[in-house]
Amino acid sequence: GDLHIINKDLSPDGFKRSTVLAGASANKASFPGPIIKANKGDTFEINVIDELTDPSMDRSTSIHWHGIHQHHTIWADGPTWVTQCPIVPKESFQYKFSVPDQAGTFWYHSHHRAQYCDGLRGAMVVYDPYDPYKKLYDVDDENTIITLSDWYHNTSTFLIQQPGPKIADSTLINGLGRWSNQPNGQLAVVNVEKGKRYRMRLVSLSCDPSYTFAIEGHNMTIIESDGQSTEPLAVDSLQIFAAQRYSFVLHANQPVGNYWIRANPSLGTSGFAGGINSAILRYKGAPNKEPANNATSPNGKLLNETDLRSQRGVPGKPVPGGADLVLNMTIGFIAPDTFTINDVPFVSPTTPVLLQILSGAQKPEDLLPSKSIYPLPRNKTIEINFSLSDPAGAPHPMHLHGHHFSVIKSADSQQYNFKNPVERDTVAVKANTTVAIRFRTDNSGPMFLHCHIEWHLVAGLAVILAEDTGDVRTENPVPPDWNKLCPNWNNTPADI
Ligand code: C2O
């Protein structure tokens, strides 16, 4: 189908601003964007049409389908200057890709500069008709998707130019929230019926903060992390970092009533803790009002990532470094506003890396930006060790395109797990500890690896893994309109 990208004034928290939105038609454009749904095995064909007009923001765009591997279609992955040129105003581009072996909870967002912070973000679900966990829940539909996001009253274009941390003005759940000057605005309501079990799909659309998430009076049995099934694990609350997803089963087994859905942001006070509250879980038959209990902090058992178990093993040998290739990546910070990996800030090339590869540059040393490119051979086990040079550095949710990975050492533990650690596509790297991941190289193309705090990405916290460059051309046939994107771009330098 079509996805129109438009500018529109919106006030999801009571403050009106110009935004960048997606919709099946221009007048259906919304925040969050429309839920994109498919079944395992389906092919997506999404025609993205750039109808942006607001001169105060960037008018180019592109969309990334976060968590989708893009085997044989790496040209449809989305990050501008990595796998494509931006789509310019009045142009369109068709993303076509299939999901033969993936199911779960994903999302999509602009991958052009920090544009998704202006609104271009939404949930995407790939249902598995043969989900082995089906017997654990009764309901799994559009109403069981819960999106969390930070919301800013200024445009990303403006915020990027301001030095220092950018603090969101509000926390939105399913696109609704309250700003401190508008403490009585409408909140999202998630409706349940007593006795039923719901597969809730929690999606962080965040540009920056993590959220400590809980539902008053209910526990959550986690069954999925970032599109990978886990062994069921019951917790009372969890911390979800930017771009991560969880599915959990919620059993509506409490007295009929209203219960707070709490999302406490790691930055700022505009979530539950600020007294502005977050969203409401409402049982059928309960009065149309807010929960009475206003306790500010969720309590009970907080998820420790190390307790999450996948159902698959880990590639490589069960010792640290037991992989074909080990890469160490140290995250650094240069005041006031530059981030580095192994001392190099990522600077976007002016020709997409994929185009460089297809034009004949196959050796990593020929690719730009050369100091940020790490070659990966095909059919090997890769281990990456992340650490932070700054002991006061914020947790960085590191995301790898084209793969999911096993978290053999989480920031939540000193121990390695080589047997059945959680698998995901975005992992939090924290100060004073190492986080180690493993995956097999079974894809080909330039894979972006970056911090999913958008302000850090635009400040350099990224590298590119050039995977199996020799096979990119034969493995990823590009459609003619992919080729057309770049000359158009060069003709409109005003949109840089
Ligand atoms: Cu969801 Cu490169 O990002």
Residues whose N, C-alpha, C, O or C-beta is under 5 A from the ligand:
A	BS01	C2O	H66 A243 F448
